[in-house]
Structure formats: structure tokens, C-alpha cells
Amino acid sequence: MAPSLSTLRENQNAIVGLTGISAAVWIIAYGKINSKRRRSAFDEKIQYTISEKKDKKPTKAHVNAVFFKQLKQLLPILIPRFWSVETGLLVLVAASLVGRSVSDIWMIQNATVVESTIIHMNKPAFKRALVKYLAALPLISVVTNILKWSLGELKLRFRTNLTHHLYNQYLTGYTYYKMSNLDNRIANADQLLTTDIDKFCESATDLYSNISKPILDIFIYVYRLSVTLGAKTPSILMIYLLVAGVFLTRLRRPTGRLTVEEQKLEGEFRYVNSRLITNSEEVAFYQGNTREKLTLLASYSKLRSHLRKFLEFRVGMGIVDNLVGKYFASIVGFYAVSIPFFTPNHPMLSGENSGKRLQAYYTYGRMLIKLAEAIGRLVLAGREMTRLAGFTARMTELIKVLNDLNKGTYERTMVNNALNQETGFGPGKGQMVFVDNLIKFESVPLVTPNGDVLVKDLTFEVKSGTNVLVCGPNGCGKSSLFRILGELWPTWGGKVVKPQRGKLFYIPQRPYMTLGSLRDQITYPHTRDDMRRAGKTDEDIMQYLDIVQLAYLEQRENGLDAIEDWIDVLSGGEKQRIAMARLFYHSPQFAILDECTSAVSVDVEGKMYSYCREAGITLFTVSHRKSLWVHHDYFLQFDGRGHYEFGRIDQDKEHFGS
């Protein structure tokens, strides 16, 4: 029994309406709303708590030749070898996408058959078609989930490869220190190394599938439709949507810049929060909660303003999407679908058999919908590509900075360039020579990373076995001397002679306690395996703890294997004595002690210094305790005005005391 004319019209309206609705995914357009909002009194107040970097141009990220060049540089990191698991996953994703496309075509054809049997009220044929349709669904489901798994695994491997590469660069030598203390191009490395890596890899993986699947579908559906209905129908959709896509690509350019700015502000907001947690005790002593709240909310205010601007940008795009993508595109969809049905004597639709026309309408109409969706996803992929350009720019900038720092090059906007011309000083212009059992400075200027000259010409020589006491007011150059000696800061001139890094040890006033066991606190940065390779045993560890009078710590549950939050568990004096036990374990040629016994009693301090002399550890000590004079042979005194004095303590003790 053939369906009635009214039934045909209802079905036709439903299908064509579906075509128009599906066309909503074709186009995404640029829209911008300019709005002026009144700032509240609170916004005005906190605006002054964070200064803007007006001299720094915003990072731009567009889908252009620069983007593809940056992506080309990152690909060897994501896919280290041609024959690799990552390559296999890419092939698996491609195969799964082909399987999905084949499944879509099969489901279109067989769904039409099922619906046709219902319309013709052919119950036996309906049962056979339904069983056939249901039998294929598990296989289609497997193909779909294999695609999901392969995309997830590919993203995870991309992130792993990129994370390992960046951390290898970041934790080479003192690069991690230089990035936050010498170079100011990147303010929030933690944001880049965590959140941004994840978002970049997710965006890159999704883009691969979002481009590959639509391109494959376009070729398949254009071929099938051109063979059956002629080339005119798919061509109309192709021309309309591709022209719109090219046009919208240029209108979508701000997305990359806004994405970069969003990640930057998110990183700043995270940094301000972590800074409060790190310095919570100091803030509590100063009762600085109100001031810190202003700083936190000022950072959030900047982030909020940007997110609102980005939201308005997306809303504007949504408005144009409704107008162009849904309503205008639906008109084009109606026209494209109608062409074969209004063409006289069309080879596929000839005759008066309305059932045949309806079945053809279902089959090829849905193919047109799939073609429209494929082109729409390809157009939308342009937006995702613009977003990826933002993350790619961030990753490329991080890699560039890491490479520069590993080569000894850093950039700092506050450096006085006139200083280099007047004095001839410059980062890295000094000479570094490695010699055992000797520390020697020959005409070395003490210059901060900002270009402030503390001492123009520092010259002295210290051999192993000669302890030196370093003193002077704050900001006179003591810390600068040790940072240059420890290779944290570059030498701006002269010549520095020193042992290799592993033969020079530094102990700050606030010792660092690592995560791990009591043994780990003594052996840091050595692991337990490193300790064994060095020929050290737990008996040696206990000997060092006994010297600093901390042997009672081993009586805790699990002994040296006890794991605690040592920063909170130990007192200030205990942490300083742990640091001295760490020095005894490593037994370097030279050690820099920066007020590291200020919380230790005089008798324990004397015992530790005596052991250092017995062990052959030569000391550079920053301290104002007169009790330490007896343990040192020379003094190096800075006056804070660019001058210094170096001499023997036993000959100049009276002068030194002044």
C-alpha cells in the first residue's frame, strides 16, 4: 500500500527540517560585542595593587606560516621516531575513522530499508531488516570505542613525550633557577609545564580526528552523491560552506590571542595563590590577610575581565552562527535537497512511484546531511586550529626560552644596557675555569641580574684548608658572590677559578627538606641507590647524626626509613643540623655556609665546625658570631659601598671586629 500524499509531505518536511537543523554545525562566525561596564568602587581600589606590563606586546597566535612552522618543530617531540607506538596509534585512528565512515553509510542505507518496510507495512521484511540492523550494532560500537581509546592513548603518549622533553630541558643544570630568577620572559613555568601541556596535546589530538574524519567523509559522500544525483547538489553545499569557511577563518583570528592571554592570567592567579600558601607563616605574623586578599582579588579581577571579554566574543560568534549557520544555511539546504526531486526525468527518481521517491529521499537526503555535517566540522576545525595555535605559541616560547637558558643566554628587561657600554661588563663575558682545591677571583665584578654593580673588581684566592669568614651589611654582595661561585648567576667579567659543581656544597639559612625518609634528608640529592654506589652505609648516616646530636631521630618508628613532613616536624635548629649532617655525607672540597647555624647552640656549632676541619672540608661562612672566628683563617669583608677587604683574621682581628 503506497503512502498518501499528506504522509509524503509530512515526511518530507521532517527530513528537510532535519537538514536545516543539521546545517547549524556548518558555520561558526565571528561576532563582537563592545560593551562598557561601570567599575565598582572595589574594582577601582584593587586596580592599583597589580601593575600592568605596558611595555610588553601581547602574544599573537594565528593560523599562518608561523603556526605551521612551530607545529613542525613540536612534531618530532610528540612522535620521536617514524616506527613508533605513536605512529601505530595514528594509523589505528585513521583505520577507525574509515570504519566509522563505512559504518555511517551502512547505517544510512539499512535504516532507510527498515523505515521503508514500516511505511509499506511489510512485517516479515521489517523483522529481517531489523535483525540485520541489530546484528551490526555491536561491531559498530566496537569500532567507535576503539577510536575513543586510540585517541585517548595518543593524547597520553603525546603528553608523556612532551613532558619528558620539557622536564629534561627544565631540570638541566640550573635552568629551573635561571628561568624564575634571571630571565623574565616566562612568569609561570608551572602553568606551562602542567595545564598548558595537557591542553595542547588534547587540542592536537582532537584536531587530527576533527580534520581527518570530515575530509574522508567529504570524499566519500561527494563521490556517492555525484554518481547517483549528479554533481550539482553536493557542489552547491561545497561552494557555499568552503567560501564561508575561508571568510570566517580570518574573522576568527582573535581566538588564538585570547587563548594565550587566558592561560597567562590563569597562571598568574595560580601563582598568587601558591605564593600565599608558601609564605603563610610570614603573612600571619604581619597580619597581612587583608593586603593579601586585595592582591588575590586583583589578580582574579584581571582574569575575570578577560574571561568576560572572551565570553562576549563567543556569544557574538553564537549570534552570527544562528543567523548564518542555522537560518541562511537551512535555505541553502532546502534548495540543494530539492534539485534532484524537481529535475524532470531524473534517472534515480523517474516514474510516479512515490515510495521509490521517498526511499531515495531518505537515503540521499541523509547523505547530504552527513556531507553538510562533515563540511561543518571541517569549518569548525578551523576554530579549533586557531585555539591550537595559541597553545602551540606557548609551547614554542617555553622551548625557546629553555634552549636559550641552557646555552647561557637570558633576557631581562630591567638590565641597564648603558652599563655594558660604560664598563664593558656583560652576562657571560667572564671566564670560568675548573681547578680542584682552589677558589680564585681575578677582577670579577659582582653584578646582579638587573645590572646593579655591587663590587666592580673582586680579587682573592683561597686554597683548600683555609676557612674564610664572609661578612658585611645586607645587599653588599655576599649572596651575589656565592651565586656566581655556584654558577647560578653568570660572570660579567674577570676570571673565576673553582672546583667542579659536585665538589662545592651550599647550605642556606633555611635548609631544604625533601619529600621522603629520614635517610633521604641526609643523602639529598642522592637516592638510596646513589648512596650505595658512593660506598656509604646506614652506619655512616648514624655517625653524622650523632655528630650533630640528632641520633634520637632514628628512634622513631621505621628508623631511617621513617617518612614525615620534615619541614613541619623538625624545629629550626634541627633542620639546620640535618643540613650539616648532609654536608658531612657529601664531604665536598668547599662548602658555603650561609648563616646556617644561627639556630644551633654554640657548643654543637663548635663540634660541627671542628669536624669539617678534620674531614678536610674548606668553609666559606657567612655569619656575625664571634664564636666562629676561631674556626676561620681569613675574612672577606664588604662595606656595602662597593669596597671590600680580604685578610688574615689572626692579624687583623681588632680591625675585623670593628
C-alpha positions, 0 to 999 in steps of 0.5 A, a space after each residue: 500500500 503506497 503512502 498518501 500524499 499528506 504522509 509524503 509531505 509530512 515526511 518530507 518536511 521532517 527530513 528537510 527540517 532535519 537538514 536545516 537543523 543539521 546545517 547549524 554545525 556548518 558555520 561558526 562566525 565571528 561576532 563582537 560585542 563592545 560593551 562598557 561596564 561601570 567599575 565598582 568602587 572595589 574594582 577601582 581600589 584593587 586596580 592599583 595593587 597589580 601593575 600592568 606590563 605596558 611595555 610588553 606586546 601581547 602574544 599573537 597566535 594565528 593560523 599562518 606560516 608561523 603556526 605551521 612552522 612551530 607545529 613542525 618543530 613540536 612534531 618530532 617531540 610528540 612522535 620521536 621516531 617514524 616506527 613508533 607506538 605513536 605512529 601505530 596509534 595514528 594509523 589505528 585512528 585513521 583505520 577507525 575513522 574509515 570504519 566509522 565512515 563505512 559504518 555511517 553509510 551502512 547505517 544510512 542505507 539499512 535504516 532507510 530499508 527498515 523505515 521503508 518496510 514500516 511505511 509499506 507495512 511489510 512485517 516479515 521484511 521489517 523483522 529481517 531488516 531489523 535483525 540485520 540492523 541489530 546484528 551490526 550494532 555491536 561491531 559498530 560500537 566496537 569500532 567507535 570505542 576503539 577510536 575513543 581509546 586510540 585517541 585517548 592513548 595518543 593524547 597520553 603518549 603525546 603528553 608523556 613525550 612532551 613532558 619528558 622533553 620539557 622536564 629534561 630541558 627544565 631540570 638541566 643544570 640550573 635552568 629551573 633557577 635561571 628561568 624564575 630568577 634571571 630571565 623574565 620572559 616566562 612568569 609561570 613555568 608551572 602553568 606551562 609545564 602542567 595545564 598548558 601541556 595537557 591542553 595542547 596535546 588534547 587540542 592536537 589530538 582532537 584536531 587530527 580526528 576533527 580534520 581527518 574524519 570530515 575530509 574522508 567523509 567529504 570524499 566519500 559522500 561527494 563521490 556517492 552523491 555525484 554518481 547517483 544525483 549528479 554533481 550539482 547538489 553536493 557542489 552547491 553545499 561545497 561552494 557555499 560552506 568552503 567560501 564561508 569557511 575561508 571568510 570566517 577563518 580570518 574573522 576568527 583570528 582573535 581566538 588564538 590571542 585570547 587563548 594565550 592571554 587566558 592561560 597567562 592570567 590563569 597562571 598568574 592567579 595560580 601563582 598568587 595563590 601558591 605564593 600565599 600558601 608558601 609564605 603563610 607563616 610570614 603573612 600571619 605574623 604581619 597580619 597581612 590577610 587583608 593586603 593579601 586578599 586585595 592582591 588575590 582579588 586583583 589578580 582574579 579581577 584581571 582574569 575575570 575581565 578577560 574571561 568576560 571579554 572572551 565570553 562576549 566574543 563567543 556569544 557574538 560568534 553564537 549570534 552570527 552562527 544562528 543567523 548564518 549557520 542555522 537560518 541562511 544555511 537551512 535555505 541553502 539546504 532546502 534548495 540543494 535537497 530539492 534539485 534532484 526531486 524537481 529535475 524532470 526525468 531524473 534517472 534515480 527518481 523517474 516514474 510516479 512511484 512515490 515510495 521509490 521517491 521517498 526511499 531515495 529521499 531518505 537515503 540521499 537526503 541523509 547523505 547530504 546531511 552527513 556531507 553538510 555535517 562533515 563540511 561543518 566540522 571541517 569549518 569548525 576545525 578551523 576554530 579549533 586550529 586557531 585555539 591550537 595555535 595559541 597553545 602551540 605559541 606557548 609551547 614554542 616560547 617555553 622551548 625557546 626560552 629553555 634552549 636559550 637558558 641552557 646555552 647561557 643566554 637570558 633576557 631581562 628587561 630591567 638590565 641597564 644596557 648603558 652599563 655594558 657600554 660604560 664598563 664593558 661588563 656583560 652576562 657571560 663575558 667572564 671566564 670560568 675555569 675548573 681547578 680542584 682545591 682552589 677558589 680564585 677571583 681575578 677582577 670579577 665584578 659582582 653584578 646582579 641580574 638587573 645590572 646593579 654593580 655591587 663590587 666592580 673588581 673582586 680579587 682573592 684566592 683561597 686554597 683548600 684548608 683555609 676557612 674564610 669568614 664572609 661578612 658585611 651589611 645586607 645587599 653588599 654582595 655576599 649572596 651575589 658572590 656565592 651565586 656566581 661561585 655556584 654558577 647560578 648567576 653568570 660572570 660579567 667579567 674577570 676570571 673565576 677559578 673553582 672546583 667542579 659543581 659536585 665538589 662545592 656544597 651550599 647550605 642556606 639559612 633555611 635548609 631544604 627538606 625533601 619529600 621522603 625518609 629520614 635517610 633521604 634528608 641526609 643523602 639529598 640529592 642522592 637516592 638510596 641507590 646513589 648512596 650505595 654506589 658512593 660506598 656509604 652505609 646506614 652506619 655512616 648516616 648514624 655517625 653524622 647524626 650523632 655528630 650533630 646530636 640528632 641520633 634520637 631521630 632514628 628512634 622513631 618508628 621505621 628508623 631511617 626509613 621513617 617518612 614525615 613532613 620534615 619541614 613541619 616536624 623538625 624545629 629550626 635548629 634541627 633542620 639546620 643540623 640535618 643540613 650539616 649532617 648532609 654536608 658531612 655525607 657529601 664531604 665536598 672540597 668547599 662548602 658555603 655556609 650561609 648563616 646556617 647555624 644561627 639556630 644551633 647552640 654554640 657548643 654543637 656549632 663548635 663540634 660541627 665546625 671542628 669536624 669539617 676541619 678534620 674531614 678536610 672540608 674548606 668553609 666559606 661562612 657567612 655569619 656575625 658570631 664571634 664564636 666562629 672566628 676561631 674556626 676561620 683563617 681569613 675574612 672577606 669583608 664588604 662595606 656595602 659601598 662597593 669596597 671590600 677587604 680580604 685578610 688574615 683574621 689572626 692579624 687583623 682581628 681588632 680591625 675585623 671586629 670593628 
